[in-house]
Amino acid sequence: MPLAVLLFAAPAHADDDSLYRTFGGQAGLAKIIDDFYDLVLKDPRTAPYFDGAPIRRIKQKLGEQLCVLLGGPCTYTGRTMKRTHEGQNIDRAAFNAAVEDLQTAMDKNGVPFHAQNKLLAKLAPMYRDIQDRE
C-alpha cells in the first residue's frame, strides 16, 4: 500500500472528541479524504505512488486513522506505517507534497488553521516510518 495511508495513529483520548468534531466527524473526514485523494492523484509529485493502488481501501484506512488521531470513536484496523510503505521509495519531497495536498483539502473544507496544525503535528513524526531508508 503506498504513501496514501500516510498515518499510523496512537489512540487519542476517548473523552475529548472536540478536535474530531471540529473536522466535522465522519462526514467531514470523508469529504476531506475525498478531496485529498482528488489532489494527490493529480499531483505529479505524488500520483506515481498510487499506480494500481486500492484507493477505496486506502481511503477507508486513512479515515480510521484520522478519526483515531482526532479523538473520534474509531479503531484503526490497518497495517503499521512502516509495513504499509516499505519499498515505495518515499522521500521527504513526496511526503511534503502529500502534506500540502492534505492542507489544501482541509482548507477547502473550512477546517480552522489551529485544528489543521494539531493534526499536522501528529502526522510529522510518522515520516520516520514512511521514508525510504536505503
C-alpha positions, 0 to 999 in steps of 0.5 A: 500500500503506498504513501496514501495511508500516510498515518499510523495513529496512537489512540487519542483520548476517548473523552475529548472528541472536540478536535474530531468534531471540529473536522466535522466527524465522519462526514467531514473526514470523508469529504476531506479524504475525498478531496485529498485523494482528488489532489494527490492523484493529480499531483505529479509529485505524488500520483506515481505512488498510487499506480494500481493502488486500492484507493477505496481501501486506502481511503477507508484506512486513512479515515480510521486513522484520522478519526483515531488521531482526532479523538473520534470513536474509531479503531484503526484496523490497518497495517503499521506505517512502516509495513504499509510503505516499505519499498515505495521509495518515499522521500521527504519531497513526496511526503511534503507534497502529500502534506500540502495536498492534505492542507489544501483539502482541509482548507477547502473544507473550512477546517480552522488553521489551529485544528489543521496544525494539531493534526499536522503535528501528529502526522510529522513524526510518522515520516520516520516510518514512511521514508525510504531508508536505503 
